[in-house]
């Protein structure tokens, strides 16, 4: 069946550091891929998405590219801010979503 | 436009008791999903409604869980009787079209003692 494997956290970075959170998947067919973010005390928000191979999703300085050959959808940001501290979830699906276990990111000033 | 709302935000009950969680999706969204995150693990799908019909309930853990969506509007998820392993955060999400972006509610944190 479909599955998502995400880099384990917690991840602690200094402000302005480069961020990569790895996400790999196993899927049949051609699902869409998503990154969701949960800020402290809030619900899940869609951060970015990609619907087909080689698509790049981007939002708020974050990017991820749908790589079919490596079955990956790694999240990157060139310069993180304290306000990026949150839990990040990689997910796949069309309708029913399959999530990774989440990666907690803490950014220190 | 109001987002997805869930009630209560937090519930603490004893093992063996009954709890009912409520979700109000975004108006006009026919698709409603329930998910659960237990003990910091991955968020797992529970079930999917299209209007008032259950489209997929493959993620429901057992028959202690009952979900309804009367009139295709709000949905309830009842746990009866609750067990310790039911503790976690229950999320509701809605979308206008299946496969579209899902909008999530803030979640209900359920603690069974």
Interface residues (C-beta under 8 A of the other chain):
Chain A: X4 X32 X36 X42 X43 X44 X45 X46 X49 X89 X91 X94 X95 X96 X97 X98 X99 X100 X101 X102
Chain B: X4 X31 X33 X35 X37 X40 X41 X42 X43 X44 X45 X48 X55 X56 X59 X91 X93 X98 X99 X101 X102 X103 X104 X105 X106 X107
